[in-house]
Amino acid sequence: MDIGNIIELETADIVIKHPTTGKDTDLTVTVYAPHTDTFRKAATELVENKIDGMEFLAKCVKGWKNLKRNGKVVKFSTKEAVKLFKEASWLHKQVDSFVARSENFLQVS
């Protein structure tokens, strides 16, 4: 196996699935990979009990596209991501599951 062909990505996009139909939506969330400084810093804060799990995951989010709440576009911020994850546990679960799988941040060249 030639490991030189495998590239670790800094970020990856999650295509969010509708919580009841399971079909892809137009909402995408961009998250930092576990090997990045951003992720590691957030993980350290979590271990040191400076933040909770929701804030940890929110700090691992780089941004999103096509997110609306009640018809209005939601601008990205970590604070808004925490609020969103608390409001929509199904979304939190999708993002958390994606981030936990390191293969989501690998690309073969």
C-alpha positions in Angstrom: 0.0 0.0 0.0 1.4 3.4 -1.0 0.4 5.8 1.8 1.8 8.7 -0.1 -1.4 8.7 -2.2 -3.6 9.4 0.9 -4.1 13.1 1.8 -5.4 14.2 5.2 -7.9 17.0 4.6 -8.1 20.0 7.0 -11.9 20.2 6.6 -14.8 18.2 5.1 -18.3 19.0 4.1 -21.3 17.1 5.5 -24.4 17.0 3.4 -27.1 17.0 6.0 -29.9 14.5 5.6 -33.6 15.3 6.3 -34.4 13.8 9.8 -37.5 12.0 8.7 -36.9 11.1 5.1 -33.2 10.4 5.2 -32.8 12.2 1.9 -29.9 14.7 1.2 -30.8 18.3 1.8 -29.1 21.4 0.4 -27.7 22.1 3.8 -24.0 21.5 4.2 -21.8 21.9 7.3 -18.1 22.2 7.0 -16.1 20.8 10.0 -12.5 20.7 11.0 -10.7 17.3 11.0 -9.5 15.7 14.3 -5.8 16.3 13.4 -6.2 20.1 13.0 -5.1 22.6 15.6 -8.7 24.0 15.8 -10.1 20.6 16.7 -7.3 19.8 19.1 -7.6 23.1 20.9 -11.4 22.5 21.4 -10.7 18.9 22.6 -8.3 20.3 25.2 -10.9 22.7 26.4 -13.4 19.9 26.7 -11.0 17.6 28.6 -10.2 20.5 31.0 -13.9 21.1 31.5 -13.8 24.6 30.1 -16.5 23.8 27.6 -19.3 21.2 27.3 -19.8 18.7 24.5 -22.2 21.0 22.5 -19.7 23.8 22.5 -16.9 21.4 21.6 -18.7 20.3 18.5 -19.7 23.9 17.7 -16.0 24.9 17.8 -15.2 22.1 15.3 -17.6 23.6 12.8 -16.0 26.0 10.3 -19.3 27.1 8.7 -22.4 26.1 6.8 -24.3 26.8 3.6 -28.0 27.0 3.0 -29.1 27.1 6.7 -32.4 28.8 7.4 -34.6 29.1 10.5 -38.2 30.0 9.9 -37.3 31.2 6.3 -34.4 33.4 7.4 -30.8 32.7 6.6 -28.7 31.9 9.7 -25.3 33.4 9.6 -22.6 31.2 11.0 -21.0 31.7 14.4 -19.9 29.3 17.1 -22.5 30.7 19.4 -25.2 30.2 16.7 -23.9 26.6 16.2 -24.3 25.8 19.9 -27.9 27.2 19.8 -28.6 25.2 16.7 -27.3 21.9 18.1 -29.4 22.4 21.2 -32.5 23.1 19.1 -32.0 20.3 16.6 -30.6 17.2 18.3 -30.9 15.3 15.0 -28.5 17.7 13.4 -26.1 17.5 16.3 -26.1 13.7 15.9 -25.3 13.8 12.2 -22.4 16.3 12.7 -21.0 14.4 15.7 -21.2 11.0 13.9 -19.4 12.5 10.8 -16.6 14.1 12.8 -16.0 10.9 14.8 -15.0 9.0 11.6 -11.5 9.9 10.5 -12.0 8.4 7.1 -14.3 11.3 6.3 -11.1 13.5 6.3 -9.0 11.4 3.9 -8.7 11.8 0.1 -6.9 9.5 -2.3 -4.8 11.5 -4.8 
